[in-house]
Amino acid sequence: MKKGNIVLQKSYQFAIRIVNLSRHLQTEEREYVLSKQLIRSGTAPGALIMESEHAQSKKDFVHKMSIALKEINETEYWLHLLRDTDYLTKEQFESMHKDCIEILKLLISIVKSSKVSA
């Protein structure tokens, strides 16, 4: 990962945690449907952020970052659902949720400031 791009670094580390959590849900909890949704939405922001580094235009950059924002928002939904259906402990949820919200806030800031300067 590139040094200095905080949102990319954080989203990559979050994606690693999502992959590990999904593996846990599938092997230990025998939960396959929600874990697949979680892995799809939880790994997408990092890929979109990486892709945005080579956006064709400012509009393309904002579009990719906006999709990353939607994906991390969806990930928050799946985390809540997994907690409320007892697949995640309170501690697991709080740890993952904290990271999710941090990325969400960074993306909101990036999208808002990019739209203003576009």
GROMACS elastic network, one bead per residue, 0.5 to 0.9 nm:
[ bonds ]
;  ai    aj funct       b0    kb
    1     5     6  0.83759   500
    1     8     6  0.74595   500
    1     9     6  0.63605   500
    1    12     6  0.79203   500
    2     5     6  0.62411   500
    2     6     6  0.88469   500
    2     8     6  0.77954   500
    2     9     6  0.74099   500
    3     6     6  0.76490   500
    3     9     6  0.76705   500
    4     7     6  0.89048   500
    4     8     6  0.87535   500
    4     9     6  0.81916   500
    5     8     6  0.54158   500
    5     9     6  0.62483   500
    5    10     6  0.86916   500
    6     9     6  0.50991   500
    6    10     6  0.60237   500
    6    11     6  0.84153   500
    6   106     6  0.89216   500
    7    10     6  0.51375   500
    7    11     6  0.59170   500
    7    12     6  0.84065   500
    7    46     6  0.81986   500
    7    49     6  0.77643   500
    7   103     6  0.65695   500
    7   106     6  0.66232   500
    7   107     6  0.75698   500
    8    11     6  0.51670   500
    8    12     6  0.60337   500
    8    13     6  0.86203   500
    8    45     6  0.85721   500
    8    46     6  0.59399   500
    8    47     6  0.86225   500
    8    49     6  0.60879   500
    8    50     6  0.66395   500
    9    12     6  0.51742   500
    9    13     6  0.62651   500
    9    14     6  0.85404   500
    9    46     6  0.81614   500
   10    13     6  0.51883   500
   10    14     6  0.60281   500
   10    15     6  0.85391   500
   10    46     6  0.82695   500
   10    99     6  0.79927   500
   10   102     6  0.85802   500
   10   103     6  0.69358   500
   11    15     6  0.60289   500
   11    16     6  0.86673   500
   11    42     6  0.85858   500
   11    43     6  0.77765   500
   11    44     6  0.89537   500
   11    45     6  0.65008   500
   11    47     6  0.86080   500
   11    49     6  0.82232   500
   11    99     6  0.86751   500
   11   100     6  0.85450   500
   11   103     6  0.66572   500
   12    15     6  0.50057   500
   12    16     6  0.64020   500
   12    17     6  0.87887   500
   12    43     6  0.76922   500
   12    45     6  0.84365   500
   12    46     6  0.54093   500
   12    47     6  0.82372   500
   13    16     6  0.51386   500
   13    17     6  0.64512   500
   13    18     6  0.87250   500
   13    46     6  0.88644   500
   14    17     6  0.50464   500
   14    18     6  0.61534   500
   14    19     6  0.86851   500
   14    42     6  0.75158   500
   14    43     6  0.76958   500
   14    46     6  0.83920   500
   14    96     6  0.79805   500
   14    99     6  0.68617   500
   14   100     6  0.75154   500
   14   103     6  0.87376   500
   15    19     6  0.61581   500
   15    20     6  0.85840   500
   15    39     6  0.79027   500
   15    42     6  0.58954   500
   15    44     6  0.80934   500
   15    45     6  0.83268   500
   15    46     6  0.70589   500
   16    19     6  0.51718   500
   16    20     6  0.62881   500
   16    21     6  0.85846   500
   16    43     6  0.79534   500
   17    20     6  0.50899   500
   17    21     6  0.60072   500
   17    22     6  0.84712   500
   17    96     6  0.79105   500
   18    22     6  0.59614   500
   18    23     6  0.84585   500
   18    38     6  0.72465   500
   18    39     6  0.59836   500
   18    42     6  0.60717   500
   18    43     6  0.70489   500
   18    96     6  0.82799   500
   19    22     6  0.50935   500
   19    23     6  0.61467   500
   19    24     6  0.86231   500
   19    38     6  0.87728   500
   19    39     6  0.61329   500
   19    42     6  0.83311   500
   19    43     6  0.78229   500
   20    23     6  0.50458   500
   20    24     6  0.62136   500
   20    25     6  0.86565   500
   21    25     6  0.61288   500
   21    26     6  0.86116   500
   21    35     6  0.80528   500
   21    38     6  0.89839   500
   21    39     6  0.85477   500
   22    25     6  0.50132   500
   22    26     6  0.61584   500
   22    27     6  0.85625   500
   22    31     6  0.87231   500
   22    32     6  0.84132   500
   22    34     6  0.87630   500
   22    35     6  0.50711   500
   22    36     6  0.71769   500
   22    38     6  0.71820   500
   22    39     6  0.63174   500
   23    26     6  0.52210   500
   23    27     6  0.60494   500
   23    28     6  0.81409   500
   23    35     6  0.80588   500
   24    27     6  0.52863   500
   24    28     6  0.54187   500
   24    29     6  0.69903   500
   24    30     6  0.86014   500
   24    31     6  0.89806   500
   25    28     6  0.56312   500
   25    30     6  0.61575   500
   25    31     6  0.54430   500
   25    32     6  0.72979   500
   25    34     6  0.88035   500
   25    35     6  0.63617   500
   25    87     6  0.74205   500
   25    88     6  0.87067   500
   26    29     6  0.57674   500
   26    32     6  0.55266   500
   26    35     6  0.69666   500
   27    30     6  0.55656   500
   27    31     6  0.78554   500
   28    31     6  0.81518   500
   29    32     6  0.87145   500
   29    87     6  0.71656   500
   31    34     6  0.67578   500
   31    35     6  0.64535   500
   31    36     6  0.89447   500
   31    87     6  0.82278   500
   32    35     6  0.53101   500
   32    36     6  0.61367   500
   32    37     6  0.88138   500
   33    36     6  0.53892   500
   33    37     6  0.65679   500
   33    38     6  0.87940   500
   34    37     6  0.50767   500
   34    38     6  0.61013   500
   34    39     6  0.86360   500
   34    78     6  0.71438   500
   34    81     6  0.86033   500
   34    82     6  0.75624   500
   35    39     6  0.60953   500
   35    40     6  0.85582   500
   35    78     6  0.84992   500
   35    82     6  0.87336   500
   36    39     6  0.51549   500
   36    40     6  0.61596   500
   36    41     6  0.86727   500
   37    40     6  0.52263   500
   37    41     6  0.62377   500
   37    42     6  0.82493   500
   37    75     6  0.82342   500
   37    78     6  0.74109   500
   38    41     6  0.53885   500
   38    42     6  0.55715   500
   38    43     6  0.82193   500
   38    74     6  0.84221   500
   38    75     6  0.60102   500
   38    76     6  0.89802   500
   38    78     6  0.59754   500
   38    79     6  0.75684   500
   39    42     6  0.50876   500
   39    43     6  0.58549   500
   39    44     6  0.82278   500
   39    75     6  0.84737   500
   40    43     6  0.57507   500
   40    44     6  0.61736   500
   40    71     6  0.86068   500
   40    75     6  0.86251   500
   41    44     6  0.53133   500
   41    45     6  0.73374   500
   41    68     6  0.89303   500
   41    70     6  0.88129   500
   41    71     6  0.51148   500
   41    72     6  0.65403   500
   41    73     6  0.85889   500
   41    74     6  0.63898   500
   41    75     6  0.54091   500
   41    78     6  0.87243   500
   42    45     6  0.66976   500
   42    46     6  0.83189   500
   42    71     6  0.69429   500
   42    72     6  0.62831   500
   42    74     6  0.81452   500
   42    75     6  0.54291   500
   42    76     6  0.86729   500
   42   100     6  0.86810   500
   43    46     6  0.59802   500
   43    47     6  0.68947   500
   43    71     6  0.85723   500
   43    72     6  0.86844   500
   44    47     6  0.52353   500
   44    48     6  0.61329   500
   44    49     6  0.85635   500
   44    67     6  0.88859   500
   44    68     6  0.67069   500
   44    71     6  0.64724   500
   44    72     6  0.79407   500
   45    48     6  0.50984   500
   45    49     6  0.59922   500
   45    50     6  0.84898   500
   45    65     6  0.80455   500
   45    67     6  0.76766   500
   45    69     6  0.70521   500
   45    70     6  0.84876   500
   45    71     6  0.60722   500
   45    72     6  0.62671   500
   45   103     6  0.89709   500
   46    49     6  0.50713   500
   46    50     6  0.60822   500
   46    51     6  0.84770   500
   46    68     6  0.75157   500
   47    50     6  0.51092   500
   47    51     6  0.60840   500
   47    52     6  0.85857   500
   47    68     6  0.83100   500
   48    52     6  0.60400   500
   48    53     6  0.88722   500
   48    64     6  0.58721   500
   48    65     6  0.67468   500
   48    67     6  0.74392   500
   48    68     6  0.57441   500
   49    52     6  0.50053   500
   49    53     6  0.67826   500
   49    61     6  0.88213   500
   49    64     6  0.70116   500
   49    65     6  0.62333   500
   49    68     6  0.67623   500
   50    53     6  0.55729   500
   50    54     6  0.78412   500
   51    54     6  0.58661   500
   51    55     6  0.68175   500
   51    61     6  0.86529   500
   51    64     6  0.75318   500
   52    56     6  0.85638   500
   52    60     6  0.75688   500
   52    61     6  0.51846   500
   52    62     6  0.81528   500
   52    63     6  0.86089   500
   52    64     6  0.58028   500
   52    65     6  0.68300   500
   53    61     6  0.75546   500
   54    57     6  0.86585   500
   54    61     6  0.80677   500
   55    58     6  0.71883   500
   55    59     6  0.83946   500
   55    60     6  0.55325   500
   55    61     6  0.51202   500
   55    62     6  0.88686   500
   55    64     6  0.80499   500
   56    59     6  0.81187   500
   56    60     6  0.59404   500
   56    61     6  0.73632   500
   57    60     6  0.50260   500
   57    61     6  0.62069   500
   57    62     6  0.86702   500
   58    62     6  0.61949   500
   58    63     6  0.85179   500
   58   114     6  0.77573   500
   58   115     6  0.86764   500
   58   118     6  0.64344   500
   59    62     6  0.51542   500
   59    63     6  0.61077   500
   59    64     6  0.87072   500
   59   114     6  0.88211   500
   59   115     6  0.83128   500
   59   118     6  0.73203   500
   60    64     6  0.62070   500
   60    65     6  0.85906   500
   61    64     6  0.52890   500
   61    65     6  0.61787   500
   61    66     6  0.84681   500
   61   111     6  0.89553   500
   61   114     6  0.83987   500
   62    65     6  0.51427   500
   62    66     6  0.59098   500
   62    67     6  0.85933   500
   62   110     6  0.83648   500
   62   111     6  0.60121   500
   62   112     6  0.89151   500
   62   114     6  0.64544   500
   62   115     6  0.69430   500
   62   118     6  0.87914   500
   63    66     6  0.50518   500
   63    67     6  0.63039   500
   63    68     6  0.86913   500
   63   111     6  0.86132   500
   64    67     6  0.51833   500
   64    68     6  0.62767   500
   64    69     6  0.86705   500
   65    69     6  0.61653   500
   65    70     6  0.87020   500
   65   107     6  0.68451   500
   65   108     6  0.88545   500
   65   110     6  0.76826   500
   65   111     6  0.63973   500
   66    70     6  0.63319   500
   66    71     6  0.87086   500
   66   107     6  0.77124   500
   66   108     6  0.82409   500
   66   111     6  0.63620   500
   67    71     6  0.62236   500
   67    72     6  0.87264   500
   68    71     6  0.50689   500
   68    72     6  0.62551   500
   68    73     6  0.85285   500
   68   104     6  0.89071   500
   68   107     6  0.75610   500
   69    72     6  0.53035   500
   69    73     6  0.61337   500
   69    74     6  0.86176   500
   69   103     6  0.84447   500
   69   104     6  0.63004   500
   69   105     6  0.89483   500
   69   107     6  0.57644   500
   69   108     6  0.69038   500
   69   111     6  0.83492   500
   70    73     6  0.50521   500
   70    74     6  0.61827   500
   70    75     6  0.86495   500
   70   104     6  0.89038   500
   71    75     6  0.61813   500
   71    76     6  0.87385   500
   72    76     6  0.63591   500
   72    77     6  0.88374   500
   72   100     6  0.67297   500
   72   101     6  0.83362   500
   72   103     6  0.74543   500
   72   104     6  0.61883   500
   72   107     6  0.89116   500
   73    76     6  0.51734   500
   73    77     6  0.67032   500
   73   100     6  0.81736   500
   73   101     6  0.84969   500
   73   104     6  0.68227   500
   74    77     6  0.50686   500
   74    78     6  0.65643   500
   74    79     6  0.87953   500
   75    78     6  0.51437   500
   75    79     6  0.62159   500
   75    80     6  0.86609   500
   75   100     6  0.75945   500
   76    79     6  0.51079   500
   76    80     6  0.62711   500
   76    81     6  0.86551   500
   76    96     6  0.89473   500
   76    97     6  0.67926   500
   76   100     6  0.65642   500
   76   101     6  0.77691   500
   77    80     6  0.52119   500
   77    81     6  0.62175   500
   77    82     6  0.86693   500
   78    82     6  0.60232   500
   78    83     6  0.84979   500
   79    82     6  0.51303   500
   79    83     6  0.61760   500
   79    84     6  0.85858   500
   79    88     6  0.80194   500
   79    93     6  0.66193   500
   79    96     6  0.77455   500
   79    97     6  0.70451   500
   80    83     6  0.51043   500
   80    84     6  0.60622   500
   80    85     6  0.85747   500
   80    88     6  0.88993   500
   80    93     6  0.75664   500
   80    97     6  0.83729   500
   81    84     6  0.50765   500
   81    85     6  0.60938   500
   81    86     6  0.85629   500
   81    87     6  0.85895   500
   82    85     6  0.52513   500
   82    86     6  0.62499   500
   82    87     6  0.50832   500
   82    88     6  0.56475   500
   82    89     6  0.89033   500
   82    93     6  0.82235   500
   83    86     6  0.51661   500
   83    87     6  0.58033   500
   83    89     6  0.64311   500
   83    90     6  0.69477   500
   83    92     6  0.84772   500
   83    93     6  0.62214   500
   84    87     6  0.76586   500
   84    88     6  0.78993   500
   85    88     6  0.77638   500
   86    89     6  0.66542   500
   86    90     6  0.88776   500
   88    91     6  0.79117   500
   88    92     6  0.57956   500
   88    93     6  0.58907   500
   89    92     6  0.51309   500
   89    93     6  0.61053   500
   89    94     6  0.85144   500
   90    93     6  0.51627   500
   90    94     6  0.60455   500
   90    95     6  0.85996   500
   91    94     6  0.51787   500
   91    95     6  0.61724   500
   91    96     6  0.86271   500
   92    95     6  0.53767   500
   92    96     6  0.62562   500
   92    97     6  0.83736   500
   93    96     6  0.52891   500
   93    97     6  0.56875   500
   93    98     6  0.83196   500
   94    97     6  0.50226   500
   94    98     6  0.59178   500
   94    99     6  0.86938   500
   95    98     6  0.53812   500
   95    99     6  0.67249   500
   95   100     6  0.88261   500
   96    99     6  0.53779   500
   96   100     6  0.61671   500
   96   101     6  0.87394   500
   97   101     6  0.60541   500
   97   102     6  0.84911   500
   98   101     6  0.53245   500
   98   102     6  0.62693   500
   98   103     6  0.88562   500
   99   102     6  0.50884   500
   99   103     6  0.63747   500
   99   104     6  0.85682   500
  100   103     6  0.53366   500
  100   104     6  0.61138   500
  100   105     6  0.87203   500
  101   105     6  0.60702   500
  101   106     6  0.85405   500
  102   105     6  0.52778   500
  102   106     6  0.63264   500
  102   107     6  0.87300   500
  103   106     6  0.50597   500
  103   107     6  0.61269   500
  103   108     6  0.85595   500
  104   107     6  0.52139   500
  104   108     6  0.61588   500
  104   109     6  0.86634   500
  105   108     6  0.50809   500
  105   109     6  0.62143   500
  105   110     6  0.86294   500
  106   109     6  0.51904   500
  106   110     6  0.61935   500
  106   111     6  0.86618   500
  107   111     6  0.59978   500
  107   112     6  0.83993   500
  108   111     6  0.52700   500
  108   112     6  0.60434   500
  108   113     6  0.85087   500
  109   112     6  0.52364   500
  109   113     6  0.60342   500
  109   114     6  0.83378   500
  110   113     6  0.53281   500
  110   114     6  0.58704   500
  110   115     6  0.84845   500
  111   114     6  0.51271   500
  111   115     6  0.60978   500
  111   116     6  0.86833   500
  112   115     6  0.52948   500
  112   116     6  0.64127   500
  112   117     6  0.88679   500
  113   116     6  0.51630   500
  113   117     6  0.63109   500
  113   118     6  0.85948   500
  114   117     6  0.52034   500
  114   118     6  0.59603   500
  115   118     6  0.51268   500
